[in-house]
Amino acid sequence: MAELTPNGMNFRWSSLGREERRDLAWSMAGFGLAGFLAGFGNAYFQRMDQVPLTAANILFILSPLLPVFLAAYFLFRFSARQDELYRRMESLACRYAVNVAMLVAAIVGLLEHQLRTDLVGIVWIIPVMLLAGGVGWMVAARRYV
């Protein structure tokens, strides 16, 4: 079980059991691999004006999904082994991330519609969710720890 640090912003790796360490390491590796594949695919297809929809290209575009699903599976296994305090904090952080990302996406979508232009691509939503999740975890740490 994860032992939170005194300020609640992290946990001690030494407090995790063998299976918890393995699950967390596999989830981090899976998300890292998915990010690498997505970035590589974006750089590869960005050079083309129009991407031909062949079976190989479709598999290449969808290739980050397998590591994401495997990483999510291991992260859910890790979270299921934690105590109620950790799950509450994680739940609050996820709610912040999703709600803020939806709000920002709606605002950007309305602005793009009103201005009839494409202000930004879709990649901006990932840093917004990460930032909002971090803020949510800080709020949860202040509330519960």
Secondary structure, 3 states (H helix, E strand, C coil): CCCECCCCCCECHHHCCHHHHHHHHHHHHHHHHHHHHHHHHHHHHHCCCCCCCCHHHHHHHHCCHHHHHHHHHHHHHHHHCCCHHHHHHHHHHHHHHHHHHHHHHHHHHHHHHHHCCCCCCCCCHHHHHHHHHHHHHHHHHHHHC
